[in-house]
Amino acid sequence: MSEFQCIDSTQAVALLEDGAGVVDIRDPQSFSQGHISGSFNLSNENMHQFMHDADMDKPLLVCCYHGISSQSAAQFLAEQGFDRVYSINGGYEAWRAEQPNYCEKI
């Protein structure tokens, strides 16, 4: 798949419960204040290591602040070879309102 899909938080939870990975592209400070449980804070600095370690056959959810930047990141990751990439509509702001049981802080 060379394209990503936009999904809502309910669809994302189903994928998460089936073992999908999650990357959060927000800044480290925002990530530390709250993020999707089990997510990885992906940045330009750790992209190479993430790509080296990632299972590209596993579904990958991409989260940002409001669901806009995650679309570009999801497209990039799909172009890098991830089979199933999903951008979460509304980003973390929507996620924490809709899925508070799947949020954590550092």
C-alpha positions in Angstrom: 0.0 0.0 0.0 1.5 3.3 -1.0 -1.3 5.4 0.6 -2.7 5.8 4.1 -6.2 5.8 5.4 -7.8 8.3 7.8 -9.8 6.6 10.5 -11.6 7.6 13.7 -10.6 6.7 17.2 -13.1 3.8 17.4 -11.5 2.2 14.3 -8.1 2.9 15.8 -8.9 1.2 19.1 -9.9 -1.9 17.2 -6.6 -1.9 15.3 -4.7 -1.2 18.6 -6.3 -4.1 20.3 -5.3 -6.3 17.4 -1.6 -5.3 17.9 -1.2 -2.2 15.7 1.8 0.0 16.5 1.3 3.7 17.2 3.6 6.6 16.5 3.0 10.1 17.9 4.7 12.9 16.0 4.0 15.7 18.5 6.9 17.4 20.3 8.4 15.5 23.3 6.9 17.9 25.9 3.4 17.4 24.5 4.0 13.6 24.3 5.1 13.5 28.0 1.9 15.3 29.1 -0.2 12.6 27.5 -0.3 10.2 24.6 -2.0 7.0 23.3 -1.0 4.0 25.5 2.0 2.2 24.0 2.8 4.9 21.4 6.3 5.8 20.3 7.3 9.5 20.1 8.6 9.6 16.5 10.9 12.5 15.4 13.4 13.3 12.8 16.1 12.4 15.4 14.9 8.8 15.9 13.4 8.1 12.5 16.3 6.0 11.3 16.3 3.7 14.3 12.5 3.4 14.2 12.6 2.4 10.5 15.3 -0.1 11.3 13.4 -1.7 14.2 9.8 -1.5 12.9 7.7 -4.4 11.6 6.4 -3.0 8.4 3.8 -5.7 8.0 2.0 -4.6 11.2 -0.6 -1.9 11.0 0.7 1.5 12.1 -1.4 4.3 13.5 -0.1 7.9 13.3 -1.1 10.6 15.7 -0.4 14.3 15.9 -2.2 17.2 17.6 -5.3 17.6 15.5 -5.1 15.0 12.7 -3.5 17.2 10.0 0.2 16.7 10.3 -0.3 13.0 10.8 -1.6 12.7 7.3 1.7 13.8 5.8 3.6 11.6 8.2 1.4 8.6 7.4 1.9 9.2 3.6 5.6 9.3 4.1 5.6 6.1 6.2 3.4 4.3 3.6 5.9 5.3 0.9 8.7 3.8 3.1 7.1 0.4 2.9 4.6 0.1 5.7 1.7 -2.1 4.5 -1.1 -0.6 6.5 -0.8 3.0 7.7 -3.6 5.0 9.3 -3.9 8.7 10.3 -6.2 9.2 13.3 -8.8 11.8 12.6 -8.8 14.7 15.1 -5.4 13.7 16.5 -4.6 13.4 20.2 -7.1 16.1 21.0 -10.0 14.0 19.8 -8.4 10.8 21.1 -8.2 12.0 24.7 -11.8 13.1 24.6 -13.1 10.0 22.9 -10.8 7.3 24.3 -9.6 8.4 27.8 -9.0 4.8 28.8 -6.3 4.5 26.2 -4.2 7.5 27.4 -1.2 7.7 29.5 1.5 10.1 30.7 5.2 9.7 31.2 
